[in-house]
């Protein structure tokens, strides 16, 4: 029974985008493991509050993450 955790900065992704992540990650796992594992493949999304995530010693906010998402960086 695989469990995949995805951690995101809160407020960056829409509900529909998170649903797409769950579906596509499940599909990827099933492609590796076989269709019989679909019903027991768990995908959880954890959202970390804006400002409680850091990269390279710098705090990352939701606005920073949206800028990175928009600019492709």
N, C-alpha and C positions, 0 to 999 in steps of 0.2 A: 504494500500500500504506500505509494510515493506521496510525499508531502512537499510542495514547492511553496516557498515564502517569497513574496515580492514586497520590498520596502520602498515607499515613495514619500516625497515631501507632500504634506497635506495641502490641498487646494490647488494642485497643479493639473491633475487629470480629471476629466469629466467622468460621470458615472458610466456612460456608454463606453468610454475608453478603457476603464477598469474591467468592464464586462468582456470586452474584446481580448484583453490580456489574459483573463481567466480561460476563455474559450481557446485561444491560440496556444497558450502554454499547455493546456490539457491535450490539445491535438498533437503538439510536439512530443509529449511524453508517450501518448498512445502510438505514435509512429515508431518510437523506439521499442516500446514494451509489448505492443500488440493490443488489439481492440478489446480484448477481455479485461484489460486493466482500466478502461475508461471509468467505470462505475466506482472505482476505489482510488482514483487519482484526485488528491486534494490540492487546491491552490488557494492560498490565503494572501490577501493584500493587507499590509500594515502601513498606516499612514503616520509619519512622524511630523510633529508640529513644526511649523515654520520657525526657523531660527534654532532648532534643536538638532540640526544636522550640520556637519562640517566637512569641508574638502580642503586639504592642504593647510589646515590650521585656520581657515576662514569659515565663518558661519554662513550657511546657505539658507536663504529665505525662499518662500513660495515665489516671490517676484523674481529672484535670481534664477530659479529653476525654470520659470516660464520664459525668461529671456534666453536661457540656454536652449530650451526646446524650440523657440521661435527661430533662433539664429543657427541652430544645428551644431552647437558646440557642447 
